[in-house]
Amino acid sequence: MTETAVNAPKPKSETADFLQFLVKLAIFFFILRSFIISPFNIPSESMQPRLVVGDYLLVSKWSYGYSRYSLPFNLPLIPGRILASQPERGDVVVFKAPPTASADYIKRVIGLPGDTIEMRDGTVWLNGEAVKKQRVADFVIPVSPNTRCYDRSFEVPATDGTAVCSYPRFRETLPNGKSYFVLDLIDAPRDTTEAIIVPEGHMFLMGDNRDNSLDSRFPAMEGQGIGIVPQDHLVGRALVSVFSTDGSASWFLPWTWITAARWDRIGEGF
């Protein structure tokens, strides 16, 4: 018996299939970026020397749990914070910056609930003890479209005659053994601060570029600082640098994508 026209399968619509594929793809990326991993690019020099403008990294979304702030566009789909865990001192974290929680920032965790934090002449004091700070070789980075020196006094010629920024660099070591590099460029007003006790559920965050970072040393006012940041605002933990560019590439000149890449910065973990 031949199949009648009534029972014959309807031909699939290519447009419907394509739209269905796009919906599935959007759901996949929403889940990926919301709960697993997310890209982040560095827009400022506040985390030099570890991170510079033009660095791209991956951020783990599972490290500290989930809240509305870990979702794209702060979607209010999660009440409070679930699967929560506290960051460790020295972690590099991405978070929604107070007071508006509208922008993603990246800083290093220095103080946790109950800690007393203060600055004395450029040195961090944690719970009454000075955090170890040791002078090391200068941080040197070439001047490029993505990198301008903090001040012309830091711009010097390299051996090949090109201009580089040379900054005083220090190794800072927290009581838990976490060690990292910081920059201390000038004598700045926030090199000395009053002691602050970190409230429950909050964290004290600082940029590694201590004289070029609006961080927890400054009150939470838009464009002026972030204050003591609620842990609910955490987006995730920095994992690894996956690309870096000095900004000299042109979209219309593909070979410049290779010459502009900072290959030595790719693959660095945190």
C-alpha positions in Angstrom: 0.0 0.0 0.0 1.4 3.3 -1.0 1.7 6.1 1.6 -1.1 8.6 1.2 -0.4 12.4 1.1 -2.2 12.7 4.4 0.2 10.3 6.2 3.3 11.5 4.4 5.9 13.1 6.7 6.0 16.9 6.4 9.3 18.2 5.0 11.5 19.8 7.6 11.9 23.6 7.5 15.6 24.6 7.2 14.7 27.9 8.9 13.0 26.2 11.8 16.0 23.8 12.2 18.4 26.8 12.2 16.4 28.7 14.7 16.2 25.6 16.9 20.0 25.3 16.7 20.5 28.9 17.7 18.2 28.5 20.7 20.2 25.4 21.9 23.4 27.3 21.3 22.2 30.3 23.3 21.2 28.0 26.2 24.5 26.2 26.1 26.5 29.4 26.3 24.2 30.8 29.0 24.9 27.7 31.2 28.6 27.8 30.4 29.1 31.5 31.2 26.8 31.4 34.2 27.9 28.3 36.0 31.2 27.0 34.6 33.6 29.4 33.0 33.7 32.9 31.6 36.1 35.1 29.7 37.4 38.4 31.1 39.6 41.1 29.5 41.7 43.6 31.4 40.6 47.2 30.9 43.0 49.0 33.2 46.5 49.0 34.8 45.3 48.5 38.4 46.5 44.9 38.5 50.0 45.4 37.1 52.4 43.6 37.1 50.3 40.4 37.1 47.7 41.7 34.6 48.1 44.4 32.0 45.7 46.0 29.5 45.2 43.6 26.6 45.3 40.4 28.7 42.5 37.9 28.3 41.8 35.3 31.0 39.3 32.7 32.0 37.3 33.0 35.3 35.9 29.9 37.1 32.3 30.5 38.1 32.1 27.6 40.5 34.9 28.6 42.9 32.8 30.7 45.4 29.2 29.7 44.6 26.5 31.5 42.7 24.3 34.5 43.1 22.5 36.9 40.8 25.9 38.7 40.3 27.5 35.7 38.8 24.8 35.5 36.1 24.9 37.6 32.9 23.3 41.0 33.4 22.7 40.3 37.1 19.6 38.3 36.3 17.7 37.8 39.5 17.3 34.1 39.1 19.1 33.0 42.2 17.9 34.0 45.7 20.9 35.0 47.9 24.0 32.9 47.3 24.1 29.2 46.9 26.9 26.6 47.1 28.9 29.5 48.7 32.5 29.2 49.7 34.8 31.9 50.9 37.9 33.1 48.9 41.3 32.8 50.3 43.7 35.7 51.0 45.7 36.3 47.8 43.1 35.1 45.4 42.5 37.2 42.3 38.7 37.6 42.0 36.3 39.1 39.5 33.3 40.8 41.2 30.5 43.3 40.6 31.8 46.6 41.9 29.8 48.6 44.5 28.0 50.8 44.8 26.0 50.1 41.6 27.2 46.5 40.9 26.9 47.3 37.2 30.5 46.7 36.2 32.9 43.8 36.5 36.2 44.6 38.4 39.2 42.4 39.2 41.3 42.7 42.4 43.2 40.7 44.9 41.7 39.5 48.2 43.8 40.9 51.1 41.3 40.8 54.0 38.5 38.5 55.1 35.8 38.8 57.8 37.2 39.7 61.1 40.6 40.9 59.7 42.0 44.3 60.6 43.6 46.0 57.6 45.6 49.2 57.4 48.3 50.8 55.3 51.4 52.3 56.8 53.8 54.1 54.4 52.9 51.8 51.6 53.0 48.5 53.6 50.0 46.4 54.3 49.4 45.6 57.9 47.1 42.6 58.5 45.9 41.9 62.1 48.6 44.0 63.6 51.5 42.4 61.6 53.3 43.9 58.6 52.8 41.9 55.4 56.3 40.9 54.2 57.4 43.2 51.3 60.7 42.6 49.5 62.2 44.8 46.7 62.9 42.8 43.5 63.9 43.7 40.0 61.9 46.4 38.3 58.9 45.5 36.2 59.6 46.4 32.6 57.0 46.5 29.9 57.2 48.0 26.4 55.2 51.1 25.5 52.5 50.2 23.1 48.9 51.2 22.1 47.8 49.2 25.2 50.5 50.5 27.5 51.4 54.0 28.5 53.7 54.8 31.4 52.1 56.0 34.6 54.3 59.1 34.4 57.0 60.1 31.9 59.6 59.7 34.6 59.1 55.9 34.4 59.7 55.8 30.6 63.2 54.7 29.7 64.9 53.5 26.5 65.4 49.7 26.1 68.7 48.3 24.7 67.2 48.3 21.2 66.1 52.0 21.5 62.4 51.4 22.0 60.6 53.0 24.9 59.6 50.9 27.9 58.0 51.6 31.3 60.2 50.6 34.3 58.4 50.4 37.6 59.6 49.6 41.2 58.4 46.1 41.9 58.1 44.2 45.2 57.3 40.7 46.3 54.5 40.6 48.9 53.9 37.5 51.0 50.7 37.0 53.0 50.7 35.0 56.3 49.1 32.0 54.5 52.2 31.8 52.2 50.6 33.3 49.1 53.2 35.4 47.3 52.8 37.8 44.4 54.3 40.9 42.9 53.1 44.5 43.5 54.1 47.9 42.2 54.8 50.9 44.5 55.3 53.9 42.3 55.0 57.0 44.4 54.2 58.4 47.8 50.5 58.6 47.6 47.8 59.7 50.1 46.4 56.1 50.4 49.8 54.7 51.3 48.7 55.3 54.9 45.1 54.6 56.1 43.2 54.1 59.3 42.6 50.5 60.5 39.5 48.9 59.1 37.8 45.7 60.4 36.3 43.6 57.6 32.6 42.9 58.4 31.1 39.4 58.2 30.3 38.4 54.7 32.7 41.0 53.1 36.2 41.2 51.8 39.0 43.8 51.5 40.3 44.0 48.0 43.4 45.8 46.5 44.9 46.2 43.1 48.5 45.0 42.8 49.4 48.4 41.3 49.0 50.1 44.6 49.2 53.7 43.4 46.9 53.2 40.4 44.0 51.3 41.9 40.6 52.5 43.2 40.0 49.7 45.6 38.8 49.0 49.2 41.0 51.8 50.6 38.5 54.2 49.0 34.8 54.6 49.8 32.2 52.9 47.6 31.4 55.8 45.3 31.1 55.4 41.6 34.4 56.3 40.0 36.1 56.8 43.3 36.4 53.4 44.9 34.7 50.1 45.8 34.8 50.1 49.7 34.5 46.8 51.6 33.0 44.4 49.0 30.2 42.0 49.9 31.1 38.4 49.0 27.7 38.0 47.4 29.1 40.3 44.6 31.7 37.6 43.6 31.6 36.6 40.0 34.4 34.1 40.0 38.1 33.3 40.5 40.8 34.1 37.9 42.2 30.8 36.5 44.6 31.3 33.6 45.6 33.9 31.0 44.6 32.7 27.5 45.8 35.6 25.3 47.5 39.0 25.5 47.9 41.7 22.9 49.8 45.0 22.9 47.1 46.6 20.9 49.1 47.1 17.7 47.2 44.6 15.6 44.8 45.6 12.7 41.7 43.5 11.8 42.6 44.1 8.1 46.2 42.9 8.5 46.0 39.3 9.8 49.8 38.9 10.2 49.7 41.7 12.8 47.6 39.4 15.1 50.7 37.3 15.6 53.2 40.2 16.0 50.9 42.0 18.5 50.5 38.9 20.7 52.5 38.8 24.0 53.2 35.1 23.8 55.1 35.1 27.1 52.0 36.1 29.0 49.8 33.3 27.7 49.2 30.3 29.9 50.1 31.9 33.2 48.0 30.7 36.1 47.0 32.4 39.3 
